[in-house]
Amino acid sequence: MKILAVCGFGVGSSMVLKMTIDKACRQLGVDAEVENTDLTSARGVRCDAIFTSFELAEELASSVKVPLYPIKKYMDLEEVKESVEKLIRREI
């Protein structure tokens, strides 16, 4: 499974979100490749899901066909784990 962590420029907050997603996946035993990227690039990358802010999720909604998981606090492991669990249930 491939997950994108997306922010405006693809370097700062998306890297923080990527690290939290990686940790959540490890704790849940989920085999996932997680990449961080910018908003524009995210539209063209093949993936299974996108994790991003609520604002960017609204921007991406009309241009991607994968599930979007808006995250309020990128460092909140429990919030991110909840979204990873939702993704897993969707994949089953």
C-alpha positions in Angstrom: 0.0 0.0 0.0 1.3 3.5 -0.8 0.3 6.5 1.2 1.1 10.1 0.4 1.6 12.8 3.1 0.8 16.1 1.4 1.5 19.7 2.3 1.8 22.9 0.2 5.5 22.6 -0.6 6.2 19.0 0.2 9.0 19.5 2.7 8.0 20.7 6.2 4.7 19.6 7.6 4.3 16.7 5.1 7.6 15.2 6.5 6.3 15.5 10.0 3.0 13.8 8.9 5.0 11.1 7.0 6.9 10.2 10.2 3.7 10.0 12.2 2.1 7.8 9.5 5.2 5.5 9.5 5.0 5.1 13.3 1.2 4.4 13.2 1.7 1.8 10.5 4.5 0.1 12.4 2.3 0.0 15.6 -0.6 -1.4 13.6 1.5 -3.9 11.7 0.6 -2.3 8.3 3.0 -2.7 5.5 2.9 0.7 3.8 5.3 2.8 1.7 4.8 6.4 2.8 6.1 9.4 0.8 5.8 13.1 1.4 5.1 15.4 -1.5 3.7 18.8 -2.4 0.1 19.6 -3.4 0.7 19.8 -7.2 2.8 16.6 -7.4 0.2 14.7 -5.4 -2.3 15.0 -8.2 -0.1 12.9 -10.5 1.3 10.3 -8.1 -0.2 6.8 -8.0 -1.1 5.9 -4.5 -3.8 4.2 -2.4 -4.6 7.2 -0.1 -3.6 10.7 0.7 -3.2 12.2 4.2 -3.2 16.0 4.4 -4.8 19.0 6.1 -8.5 19.7 5.9 -7.8 22.7 3.6 -5.7 20.8 1.1 -8.1 17.8 1.2 -10.8 20.2 -0.1 -8.4 21.3 -2.9 -7.5 17.7 -3.8 -11.0 16.3 -3.7 -12.0 17.2 -7.2 -8.7 16.1 -8.8 -7.8 12.7 -7.2 -9.7 9.4 -7.1 -8.2 8.0 -4.0 -9.4 8.3 -0.4 -8.4 11.5 1.4 -7.8 11.5 5.1 -7.7 15.0 6.5 -5.5 15.3 9.7 -5.8 18.2 12.1 -2.7 17.6 14.2 0.2 16.0 12.2 2.0 14.9 15.3 -1.0 13.3 17.0 -0.3 9.6 16.7 -3.8 8.6 17.9 -5.5 10.8 15.3 -3.3 9.4 12.5 -3.7 5.8 13.7 -7.5 6.3 13.5 -7.2 7.3 9.9 -4.8 4.5 9.1 -7.3 2.1 10.6 -10.1 3.6 8.5 -8.0 3.0 5.4 -7.3 -0.6 6.4 -11.0 -1.3 6.9 -11.7 0.3 3.5 -9.0 -2.0 1.9 -10.4 -5.2 3.3 
